[in-house]
Amino acid sequence: MPPRGVKKGTKRARQYEKVKKSVKGQGKSEGTAEEIAARVVNKERARSGESRERSRTSVKDKSPGQRGGERSGTKRPKGRTKEQLMNEARKLNIEGRSKMDKAQLQRAVDRKKK
């Protein structure tokens, strides 16, 4: 069931179902999937000005796509994926990017951005 304020058949309702299905596909329980989907939808509603109340972090924080796994609650190394780093390196025209591993890409992208 989507969060309160999300009407059936709207973009946010479809987003809720898609996120819920994705999380369940990762092996999470129904309840966990519903909670995560509701949080994602509420954050997106706050970022786009669709909700009455919103926290500072919902509006001013990095978007989930930019965050790339930071603060995700897992024990694996946090940060952008290799694919995200490769896309950034391509945009920044970093030479030799195809032969770099993830750590090298991260350093190269961070150096180029400064």
SVG drawing of the C-alpha trace seen along z (x, -y; Angstrom):
<svg xmlns="http://www.w3.org/2000/svg" viewBox="-6 -22 51 36">
<polyline fill="none" stroke="black" stroke-width="0.4" points="0.0,0.0 1.6,-3.3 2.2,-6.0 -0.6,-8.4 -1.2,-11.1 -0.2,-9.0 -3.3,-8.4 -3.8,-5.2 -2.6,-5.2 -0.3,-8.2 3.5,-8.3 4.3,-7.9 2.1,-4.8 3.8,-3.2 7.2,-4.1 6.2,-2.6 5.2,0.7 8.4,0.8 10.7,0.2 8.8,2.7 9.1,5.4 12.8,4.6 13.5,4.9 11.5,8.2 13.6,9.5 16.7,8.9 15.3,11.4 13.9,9.0 10.6,9.7 7.3,8.1 7.3,5.7 10.8,4.5 10.1,4.0 7.0,1.9 9.0,-0.2 11.9,-0.9 9.5,-1.7 7.5,-4.1 10.7,-5.8 11.9,-6.2 8.5,-7.6 8.3,-10.0 11.8,-11.3 11.1,-11.9 7.8,-13.6 9.7,-15.9 12.4,-16.7 9.9,-17.6 7.7,-19.7 4.7,-17.4 4.5,-16.9 3.5,-19.4 6.3,-18.6 9.9,-17.6 13.1,-17.2 16.2,-19.1 18.1,-16.0 15.3,-15.0 15.6,-18.3 19.3,-19.3 21.0,-15.9 22.4,-14.2 19.9,-12.2 20.0,-8.4 21.5,-8.0 24.4,-10.4 24.9,-8.9 25.7,-5.5 25.4,-3.3 26.8,-5.6 25.0,-5.0 23.2,-2.0 23.6,0.1 25.8,2.8 29.2,3.9 30.6,3.6 32.8,0.6 30.6,-2.4 30.5,-4.9 29.9,-4.9 29.8,-1.8 32.4,-1.1 29.8,-1.7 29.0,-5.2 32.7,-6.0 33.2,-4.9 30.3,-7.2 31.8,-10.1 35.3,-9.4 33.8,-9.4 32.1,-12.7 35.4,-14.2 37.4,-12.7 39.8,-10.8 42.3,-8.9 43.0,-5.2 39.8,-4.8 38.9,-1.5 42.1,0.1 41.6,-1.2 40.2,0.7 37.6,-0.8 40.1,-2.4 42.1,-4.0 38.9,-5.3 37.8,-6.8 41.1,-8.6 41.2,-9.9 37.6,-11.2 38.2,-12.9 41.4,-14.5 39.8,-15.7 36.8,-17.2 39.0,-19.4"/>
</svg>
